[in-house]
Amino acid sequence: MTGPVTPVLREMRWWDIDPVLELERDLFPEDAWSRGMFWSELAHARGPGANRRYVVAQVPGEGAGRIVGYAGLVASGEQADVQTIAVARDHWGTGLGGRLLTELLRAATAFECAEVLLECRVDNVRAQRLYERFGFEPVGVRRGYYQPGNVDALVMRLTPAAGSGFATGAQCPTAAEPRSVRGTEIHD
C-alpha cells in the first residue's frame, strides 16, 4: 500500500493561473486576487530584472497534475515581503505551508535580502505560531488592515542568522500547518 503523494514545488507559470485562481477564490472569497494581478506578479518573476518568486505545489498524476498550493514573495532592495501562501483544504496539516514558506525564504536569500516581512491577522494565533517557529518576530500592528471586518494585522519580521541566509531544514515545520495565507494572513 502506498501513502499519499507528496506535492512537487516548482516555479509558477502563466498556465497555472486558472487553477491557482480556483484555489484563490475558494480560500479567499472576500478578497481574491484577479487574473490580472497574477499576470502582473508573474511578469516580474522572470528575466534579468526579476524581483518576485512565485511557486506552486503540484500533485503528480491526473493529466498535468493538480495544483494544491501556491506562494509568492517580492523583493525590493534588502527587504522581501511574503505576498501570499495558500494550501488546498485537503492538504491542510500536511506540512505543505511550511514547505512553501521555506521556498520563499530561499528566494529571499537568493535576492540577498536582509529581512523578510509579512502581515498576519492579530486573531490568527495559529499563523503566528508557524511564523515564530521559522524565527519571525512581531514588530508592529497595522490597524484595520484586513477588510471586510476592520481586523488589525500583526507585522512580523525575520532576519537571517549571520551568513546563513533565511532557510534551513530545521526551520521547516511538518505539523500543525496553516491552512492558507493571504498577504500573509492565514485563514483558520
Protein Blocks (a to p, Z undefined) as FASTA:
>chain_A
ZZddddddddddfklmmmmmmmmmmmmmmlpccfklmmmmmmmmgcjklcbdcdddddee
ehjopafbdcddddehjbccdfbdcddfklgonlmmmmmmmmmmmmmmmnopabdcdddd
fklmklmmmmmmnopacfbdcehkbcghiiacddddddddehkajbdfklmccbhiafbd
cehiacZZ
